Amino acid sequence: MPTLSNISKVNDIVISGAPAVADAHVLIATATASASATLSFTLGLDNLYDVYEFHYVNIHPATDDTHFQFQVETGTDSDYDHPMTTTYFQAYNAESGGTPVLAYSGGNDQAQGTAHQKIAKEMGNGSDEAASGIMTLYAPSSTTYVKHFTSTSNCYQGGNTSMQAFVAGYINITAAITRVQFEMSSGNIDAGEIKMYGIAKS
């Protein structure tokens, strides 16, 4: 009889005798919003992790029709204004029906822009409205390459619409990233939490 230690599930198929698969995610920090202007994280520069994931859960804005966004910093600076070149496309469908849309959103990308990058937009601030998703940052401690990121989120938009955003790009710096900051484009982050995970090197 197979035991828990030698059973693996792949797409709901149980494979007897296969080695158990360990989760490489390590929870490093959790930031909980309470009318917070920003939520920020400090990254370790010990090269323990090549990949960091930021899981944002039920991010609720204080202001209606606002955007959830991020920037990074290096060293001891606190300007959060590093150049990014990014892409942004979205899929959305309204509660009222109509025609669902999948389209590139050129007004939300950047070409060497230094603003915070939107990763969920036009969020509603109703009591049941929020956004959740994952932003992934690759090799932030590298001093050779630019820093790539990807983000996928879904939000309850102010116009009663489900909007999924697919955002990606690179931060055009070779210096190591030491901090990541999240904020709303207007007003505070009223509630919600962000968990920072490191993915251990193999």
Solvent accessible surface area in square Angstrom, and as a share of the most:
residue,aa,sasa,rsa
1,M,216,0.97
2,P,50,0.32
3,T,76,0.44
4,L,165,0.82
5,S,83,0.53
6,N,55,0.28
7,I,48,0.24
8,S,12,0.07
9,K,133,0.56
10,V,80,0.46
11,N,132,0.67
12,D,122,0.63
13,I,114,0.58
14,V,83,0.48
15,I,78,0.39
16,S,75,0.48
17,G,56,0.54
18,A,22,0.17
19,P,109,0.68
20,A,63,0.49
21,V,133,0.76
22,A,94,0.73
23,D,113,0.58
24,A,46,0.35
25,H,69,0.31
26,V,63,0.36
27,L,92,0.46
28,I,72,0.37
29,A,38,0.30
30,T,61,0.36
31,A,18,0.14
32,T,96,0.56
33,A,6,0.05
34,S,92,0.59
35,A,62,0.48
36,S,24,0.15
37,A,68,0.53
38,T,50,0.29
39,L,13,0.07
40,S,56,0.36
41,F,9,0.04
42,T,99,0.58
43,L,7,0.04
44,G,38,0.37
45,L,95,0.47
46,D,88,0.46
47,N,84,0.43
48,L,104,0.52
49,Y,34,0.13
50,D,69,0.36
51,V,30,0.17
52,Y,6,0.02
53,E,25,0.11
54,F,0,0.00
55,H,44,0.20
56,Y,1,0.00
57,V,63,0.36
58,N,93,0.48
59,I,0,0.00
60,H,31,0.14
61,P,0,0.00
62,A,49,0.38
63,T,49,0.29
64,D,73,0.38
65,D,87,0.45
66,T,3,0.01
67,H,36,0.16
68,F,0,0.00
69,Q,18,0.08
70,F,0,0.00
71,Q,0,0.00
72,V,0,0.00
73,E,1,0.01
74,T,16,0.10
75,G,48,0.46
76,T,137,0.80
77,D,80,0.41
78,S,81,0.52
79,D,102,0.53
80,Y,22,0.08
81,D,68,0.35
82,H,30,0.13
83,P,33,0.21
84,M,0,0.00
85,T,42,0.25
86,T,6,0.04
87,T,69,0.40
88,Y,0,0.00
89,F,83,0.35
90,Q,17,0.08
91,A,31,0.24
92,Y,73,0.28
93,N,70,0.36
94,A,33,0.26
95,E,123,0.55
96,S,110,0.71
97,G,36,0.35
98,G,72,0.69
99,T,117,0.68
100,P,82,0.52
101,V,51,0.29
102,L,126,0.63
103,A,41,0.32
104,Y,118,0.45
105,S,13,0.08
106,G,44,0.42
107,G,73,0.70
108,N,19,0.10
109,D,45,0.23
110,Q,27,0.12
111,A,91,0.70
112,Q,92,0.41
113,G,20,0.19
114,T,70,0.41
115,A,62,0.48
116,H,34,0.15
117,Q,1,0.00
118,K,49,0.21
119,I,0,0.00
120,A,1,0.00
121,K,13,0.05
122,E,55,0.25
123,M,0,0.00
124,G,0,0.00
125,N,54,0.28
126,G,29,0.28
127,S,119,0.77
128,D,108,0.56
129,E,15,0.07
130,A,23,0.18
131,A,2,0.01
132,S,44,0.28
133,G,16,0.15
134,I,68,0.35
135,M,0,0.00
136,T,15,0.09
137,L,0,0.00
138,Y,80,0.31
139,A,39,0.30
140,P,1,0.01
141,S,24,0.16
142,S,23,0.15
143,T,101,0.59
144,T,93,0.54
145,Y,153,0.58
146,V,43,0.25
147,K,1,0.00
148,H,94,0.42
149,F,1,0.01
150,T,58,0.34
151,S,4,0.03
152,T,60,0.35
153,S,4,0.03
154,N,68,0.35
155,C,2,0.01
156,Y,61,0.23
157,Q,18,0.08
158,G,31,0.30
159,G,59,0.57
160,N,71,0.37
161,T,14,0.08
162,S,56,0.36
163,M,6,0.03
164,Q,64,0.28
165,A,2,0.01
166,F,59,0.25
167,V,3,0.02
168,A,34,0.26
169,G,15,0.15
170,Y,76,0.29
171,I,0,0.00
172,N,58,0.30
173,I,24,0.12
174,T,71,0.41
175,A,51,0.39
176,A,19,0.15
177,I,0,0.00
178,T,19,0.11
179,R,49,0.18
180,V,0,0.00
181,Q,24,0.11
182,F,0,0.00
183,E,36,0.16
184,M,8,0.04
185,S,52,0.34
186,S,55,0.36
187,G,46,0.44
188,N,54,0.28
189,I,0,0.00
190,D,58,0.30
191,A,41,0.32
192,G,16,0.15
193,E,49,0.22
194,I,0,0.00
195,K,52,0.22
196,M,2,0.01
197,Y,45,0.17
198,G,0,0.00
199,I,42,0.21
200,A,45,0.35
201,K,101,0.43
202,S,163,1.05
